Every structure is written in C-alpha cells, then in structure tokens.
Amino acid sequence: MSRKLGLGPKRGLDFELNLTSFIDLLSTCTCFLLITAVWIQIGTVEIKQSHGTEAASEPKDSVDLDLVFKSPSELALNLKKNGKQFKTYNLKTSTHAELNEKLGQLVTSEGMGAEGSKLNIGVATVTPRSTVNYGELVSTLDILRKNKIVNIGVLTARGQ
C-alpha cells in the first residue's frame, strides 16, 4: 500500500482564541485616553495671511504697519504708505499696554488726510528677533487682533 505524503491525521479547523487579555488592554487604553483628554486644549489665532491672498486687494489708500522687535522689550512701530516709511514710534513692550494704547490712537484718531479720520491699516507685519520669546510674539498678535487688524504676517529676521 502506498502512502501519500503530506497527509497526516486530519485536525479540526475550529480553535479557541483567548480574547480576555486583548479586551483588558483595550479597556485600559480607552480609560487612559478619556482621562487624559481633559488636559488637551486647542488654541487658535484667527488671522488672515498678509501677502499672497485676497489681503493684497486692500484699498490703495491703506497704510502698512511694520512692527520690528529691536530687543525683547523694545518695539519699533513703522507706518508705511506705498512702500515708503513716513512715521516711526519706539515703544516698550514689557506690559503691552503702550502698544495697545498707541494702536488704539492710530486706528481711531490719526488720519492721512481729513482731520480726525481713521487710519486704514491694510497689512501688518511683525518681525521678531531670535531673543523674543514665543509668548511675546503671540501677545503682540493678540493686541493687533484686538485693534481690528486682521491682515497680519510674521517675517523672519535672519541673523538677528
């Protein structure tokens, strides 16, 4: 009698898989994720891109605002019309109150032509130095937003 190779005693195809440990691990991960979700906070700053979008279609009588950090506590506020700087303010940014006050004055009282007319700021750019911490930069962006300036750009200052 010839024997066929590869055929041994036939085994059943049903087998048991112990899922208890998998379910324990899954429930532990679920509990961990639900508990740690409390500490996750998502923060955003709603601003428009200053160049390259519809922000460039601002009226031509608008003024560009350029904020340059001279140091972590000093800020130069430059006003530009048609690419030419016409006014500069040097401010201390230790409390940001001076910046907020000056922007409030610029947006509401100083005008370009008519007396008492409002200054139309089209684009604002912020240029921080490497010594300026991130909190100062975000506080500056927040002050710009509070003063209804939404077309904001952040420029990098290489080597500063």
Secondary structure, DSSP 8 states (H G I E B T S, - for coil): ----TT--S---S------HHHHHHHHHHHHHHHHHGGG--------EESSSSGGGGS-TT-EEEEEEEEETTEEEEEEEETTEEEEEEEEE-SSSHHHHHHHHHHHHT--SSSTT----EEEEEEE--TTS-HHHHHHHHHHHHHTT--EEEE---TT-
